[in-house]
């Protein structure tokens, strides 16, 4: 799995969904940040993470 840190996960989620990206789950929130999992065009799982401020 590939991991990326992002600044605004909710906006990115909307953009990716609008572009037809395969989204594997909903945004999950924890004390230390928010997470979302997607698939790239080759089927690799990608984890997007927005740390808590």
N, C-alpha and C positions, 0 to 999 in steps of 0.2 A: 504494500500500500504506500502511496505517495502522500505526504502531508504538506499542506500549505497554511501559513498564517495569513489571515486577511484582516482588513480594517473594519469592514461593515458587512457582516455575514448576511443580514436580512436583505439588504439591497442587492448583493451578489446573488442570493437565492432567487430573487425575482427576475434578475437579468438572465441567469442560467435557465430557469424554467421557461422564459419567453423565447429562448434560443433553441429549445427542444433537447437540452442536455438531460441524460438519464439521471434522475435524482432517486437515491436509494432509501431515504428516510426523511423525516422532518427535522428541523433544527432542534437540538437538545441543549438545554441550558444547565450548567453546573456552577458551583461557587467560583471556579477558576476559569470559566469561559463557555462559549457556545461552539457546537460541532454540527457538521453536516457531511454526509457522504454522497459522492457522485461517481459516475463512471466516465472515463474518457472514451474517445471513439474506438480505441483498441481493446476496451473492456477492462482496463486497469482501474482499480478502486482508488479514489482520491478522497482524503479527509481534509476538510476545510475547518480551520480553527480560528475563532476570534477570542483572544484572551480577555479576561475581565479587567476593567480599568481600576 
